């Protein structure tokens, strides 16, 4: 999942760099990073979920734009792995509504933390950063509200049904 997430993020990042500047922040939010971290957390627990999200960011940033922000953003995205694990504790398989609500809540949390970090690091007014980041935040919310309840749930079912002994899978019983 880390390899797929990093490859998707790198590919979208490279395409985005060829577009006008405002499009970059929007296009990179359409990646699978959060969805795959959520799936990892759901299937394999909070540590693996957190590490999956963080490693997707670290590895992809090595090929794109690594910087002082990389460890902070990696830790923030790792939160989606924790969210997947939290949803797992609610039942054996997340419903579309449950995973959609978690996707929106954790996306707002993630984007808020990223904006707060950016404002702090660059010594900018936090309100200005939140306003400047609003299009990117809206894109991330829409992306995650669609991908996590749809693609995320399908990947969870696929892994549970095909990998013997996977958590919650038919073969684990």
N, C-alpha and C positions, 0 to 999 in steps of 0.2 A: 504494500500500500504506500509505503514511503517512496519507493521508486516511481510508481505511477503518479503520485501527487507532485513530486519534485519535477518530473518530466513535463507534466501538464503546466505547472507554474512557470517553468523555464520557457516552454514553447509560447504560452500566452504572453509572457513578459517580453520575449523577443519580437513578437508581432506588435505588441503595444508600443515598443520603442520606435517602430517605424511610423506610427500614427502621430497626429498632432498631440502635444503635451497633455491637454486635459483628458484625452482618451486613455492614457496609461493607467491612471488611478482607477478608472472604471473597469478596464479590461482585466487587470490582474485580480480583481475581486470575483471574477467568474470562474476561477480555478476550482479544483476539487479538494483543496487543502483541508478545509474545515469538515467537509463531508467524510473524507477518509479518516481524519482524526476521530470524529464522532463514531464511525463504524469500528475502528480499532478499540476505542474505549468501551463500546457496547459489548464487543465480542471477547476482548482479552483483558479488560479491567482498566482501572484509572492510570496505572503506571505506563502500560503499553500505549494507551490512548494518548496520554500526555506526550510521551516520547515520539509517537508517530507524527503528531502535529508539529512538535518542535523540530524534529529532524527534517521534515519536508521543507520548512523555512530555511534551516541552516544549509542543507545541501543545495537547494535551489539558489539561495543567495550567493553561494560560492561561485556559481556560474553566471550570476546576474550582477547584483550590486551589493556586495557585502559591506558592512559598515558597523559602526558602534550600535546601531539599532537592532542588528540581527539577533543577539541573544534575548533582547527584550521582546521583540515581536514573536520570536520562537516560543518564549514562555507564555505569551498571551494567547497564541494560537493553540498551544497545548491544552488550554482550557476546554476546547471542544472535545478532547479525549475524555476529560473529566465529566463533561456533560453526557457523553455517550454512556459512560459507566453509571452515572446517576439515573439515566433513563432505564438502564438495564435493571436497576434495583426496584423499579416500579412494576416490572412484569417481564415475561419471557420474550415478548416481541413488541417493539414500540408501534403504536398506532400512528396514523398519519397526523392526527391532531396533536398528540403528545409530542412527537418528534418535531412537528412544525412550531409549536409553542416554544420548546427548548431551543430550536434553531434561532428564532427571533430574539429570545431573551439573551442567549449567549452571544449572538452577533452584536446586539446593542452593547453588551458588556465589553466584548472584545474591541469593538470600534471605539468605544469611550476610553478604554485604557490606552489604545494606540494613540488617539488624539491627545490625551493627557500627557503621555510620554513625549510626544512630539513638541507640545507646547512647553513642557519643562526643559527638554534638551536644547531647544532653539530659543529659549527665553522669550516666548511669544505669549500674548494674551490668550488664555484658554478659550474664551468665547470666539475669538477670531479663527482659531484652529478648528473648532467645531463647525463654524459656518463654512470655512473653506473645505472641510472634509465631508460636508453633507451629501454631495452627489456620490462620493465613494461609499459612504455609510449606507445610503439608500440602495445602491447596487448590491452591496454585500448582504443586506437584509433580504432583498428579493431573491438573490442567488441562493442563499442558504435556506430560506423558507420554501424554495422549490426543490433544491437538490437533496437536502437531508431527508425530507419525508418521502421522496420518490426514489431516487437512485440509491440513497443510503440504505433505505429499507430493503431494496432489491438485493444489494450486495450482502447485507446481513443474512437474508434468507438463502442466497446462493452459497455462501460459505457454510452456513449451518447445515444445509442439505447435502453438500458435496464433500466436506472434509470430515472424515471419521473422528469422533471425539471432540468436535468443536463445541464451544460453550453454547448450550441451549439447542443444539442440533438434534435431529432425530436419531442420529447414531450415538449420541452421548447417553441415551437412556439405558 
